[in-house]
Amino acid sequence: MNCPVCGGRAIGKVGVGQFYCWDCCVEFTSAMDKVVIYDLAEDGSLVAWNDPAIGEELSEAALE
């Protein structure tokens, strides 16, 4: 299995259908033909990449 973000092969299994990429530090789930990618928040929670909160954080980071 390869990481859907960086293509790396350093993948660890976190849970049933949940994986972690040690190269780019993202977690993702893989079910059937759908992959959802998550960032790890500072408090340890998972935030999906398509979450509007990430878009706001990226916009704020671009302004700095």
FIDOKE-495341 format. One line per field, with one value per atom (N, C-alpha, C): x negated, y, z; residue in three letters; atom name. Coordinates in steps of 0.2 Angstrom, whole numbers, plus 5000, padded with zeros to 4 digits. Example, Ala and Ser with C-alpha at 12.3 -4.5 7.8 and 13.67 -1.06 7.14 Angstrom:
BEGIN
xx: 4934;4938;4934;4936;4932;4936
yy: 4972;4978;4984;4989;4995;5000
zz: 5039;5039;5039;5035;5036;5039
aa: Ala;Ala;Ala;Ser;Ser;Ser
at: N;CA;C;N;CA;C
//
This chain:
BEGIN
xx: 4996;5000;4996;4998;4994;4998;4995;4999;5002;5008;5012;5009;5006;5003;4996;4991;4984;4982;4986;4984;4979;4977;4973;4975;4971;4973;4972;4970;4969;4976;4980;4987;4988;4991;4993;5000;5002;5010;5011;5016;5019;5025;5029;5035;5038;5044;5047;5048;5045;5046;5043;5039;5035;5028;5025;5017;5014;5008;5004;4997;4996;4990;4984;4979;4973;4969;4970;4966;4969;4976;4979;4984;4984;4987;4995;4998;5006;5009;5015;5018;5024;5025;5031;5034;5041;5045;5046;5046;5047;5053;5058;5064;5067;5067;5069;5064;5067;5063;5063;5065;5065;5059;5055;5050;5051;5051;5052;5045;5043;5036;5037;5034;5034;5028;5028;5022;5023;5018;5018;5018;5023;5023;5018;5017;5013;5015;5022;5025;5025;5023;5023;5029;5034;5040;5038;5042;5042;5046;5043;5047;5047;5052;5052;5050;5047;5044;5049;5055;5061;5065;5062;5066;5065;5070;5069;5064;5063;5059;5051;5050;5043;5042;5047;5047;5046;5049;5048;5041;5038;5031;5026;5027;5023;5023;5029;5029;5026;5026;5023;5016;5013;5006;5003;5007;5005;5004;5008;5008;5002;4999;4994;4987
yy: 4994;5000;5006;5011;5018;5023;5028;5034;5038;5040;5043;5051;5053;5060;5060;5057;5057;5051;5046;5040;5035;5037;5033;5027;5022;5016;5014;5020;5019;5020;5015;5015;5010;5013;5009;5008;5003;5002;5004;5009;5011;5008;5006;5002;4999;4996;4993;4998;4997;5002;5009;5010;5016;5015;5020;5019;5026;5026;5032;5032;5037;5038;5041;5038;5040;5045;5046;5050;5057;5058;5064;5066;5061;5062;5063;5060;5060;5054;5054;5047;5047;5041;5040;5034;5034;5028;5026;5019;5017;5011;5013;5008;5008;5002;5001;5005;5010;5014;5022;5023;5029;5030;5035;5037;5044;5044;5050;5052;5058;5060;5064;5063;5067;5070;5076;5079;5078;5078;5077;5084;5086;5093;5092;5098;5099;5095;5095;5091;5083;5081;5074;5072;5076;5074;5074;5071;5070;5076;5079;5084;5082;5081;5079;5084;5082;5087;5091;5089;5092;5096;5096;5100;5108;5112;5119;5122;5119;5122;5122;5117;5117;5122;5123;5129;5135;5137;5143;5143;5138;5138;5139;5136;5137;5144;5147;5154;5158;5157;5162;5161;5155;5153;5157;5157;5160;5168;5171;5178;5180;5175;5177;5177
zz: 5000;5000;5000;4996;4996;4999;5001;5004;4998;4999;4994;4993;4998;4998;4995;4998;4995;4991;4991;4988;4991;4998;5001;5004;5005;5007;5015;5019;5026;5029;5029;5031;5037;5042;5048;5049;5052;5053;5059;5060;5066;5069;5064;5066;5060;5061;5055;5050;5044;5038;5040;5045;5046;5046;5043;5042;5043;5044;5046;5041;5038;5034;5038;5039;5043;5039;5032;5028;5028;5028;5028;5034;5038;5045;5044;5040;5039;5040;5043;5044;5038;5036;5031;5032;5030;5030;5023;5022;5015;5016;5012;5012;5005;5002;4995;4991;4987;4983;4985;4991;4994;4999;4999;5004;5007;5013;5017;5021;5020;5023;5028;5034;5040;5042;5045;5048;5055;5059;5066;5069;5073;5076;5082;5085;5091;5097;5098;5103;5102;5096;5095;5091;5090;5086;5078;5075;5067;5064;5059;5055;5048;5045;5038;5033;5028;5023;5020;5019;5016;5021;5027;5032;5031;5031;5030;5035;5041;5046;5043;5040;5037;5032;5028;5023;5026;5031;5035;5038;5040;5043;5038;5032;5026;5024;5023;5021;5026;5032;5037;5037;5036;5035;5029;5024;5018;5019;5023;5024;5028;5032;5037;5033
aa: Met;Met;Met;Asn;Asn;Asn;Cys;Cys;Cys;Pro;Pro;Pro;Val;Val;Val;Cys;Cys;Cys;Gly;Gly;Gly;Gly;Gly;Gly;Arg;Arg;Arg;Ala;Ala;Ala;Ile;Ile;Ile;Gly;Gly;Gly;Lys;Lys;Lys;Val;Val;Val;Gly;Gly;Gly;Val;Val;Val;Gly;Gly;Gly;Gln;Gln;Gln;Phe;Phe;Phe;Tyr;Tyr;Tyr;Cys;Cys;Cys;Trp;Trp;Trp;Asp;Asp;Asp;Cys;Cys;Cys;Cys;Cys;Cys;Val;Val;Val;Glu;Glu;Glu;Phe;Phe;Phe;Thr;Thr;Thr;Ser;Ser;Ser;Ala;Ala;Ala;Met;Met;Met;Asp;Asp;Asp;Lys;Lys;Lys;Val;Val;Val;Val;Val;Val;Ile;Ile;Ile;Tyr;Tyr;Tyr;Asp;Asp;Asp;Leu;Leu;Leu;Ala;Ala;Ala;Glu;Glu;Glu;Asp;Asp;Asp;Gly;Gly;Gly;Ser;Ser;Ser;Leu;Leu;Leu;Val;Val;Val;Ala;Ala;Ala;Trp;Trp;Trp;Asn;Asn;Asn;Asp;Asp;Asp;Pro;Pro;Pro;Ala;Ala;Ala;Ile;Ile;Ile;Gly;Gly;Gly;Glu;Glu;Glu;Glu;Glu;Glu;Leu;Leu;Leu;Ser;Ser;Ser;Glu;Glu;Glu;Ala;Ala;Ala;Ala;Ala;Ala;Leu;Leu;Leu;Glu;Glu;Glu
at: N;CA;C;N;CA;C;N;CA;C;N;CA;C;N;CA;C;N;CA;C;N;CA;C;N;CA;C;N;CA;C;N;CA;C;N;CA;C;N;CA;C;N;CA;C;N;CA;C;N;CA;C;N;CA;C;N;CA;C;N;CA;C;N;CA;C;N;CA;C;N;CA;C;N;CA;C;N;CA;C;N;CA;C;N;CA;C;N;CA;C;N;CA;C;N;CA;C;N;CA;C;N;CA;C;N;CA;C;N;CA;C;N;CA;C;N;CA;C;N;CA;C;N;CA;C;N;CA;C;N;CA;C;N;CA;C;N;CA;C;N;CA;C;N;CA;C;N;CA;C;N;CA;C;N;CA;C;N;CA;C;N;CA;C;N;CA;C;N;CA;C;N;CA;C;N;CA;C;N;CA;C;N;CA;C;N;CA;C;N;CA;C;N;CA;C;N;CA;C;N;CA;C;N;CA;C;N;CA;C;N;CA;C;N;CA;C;N;CA;C;N;CA;C
//
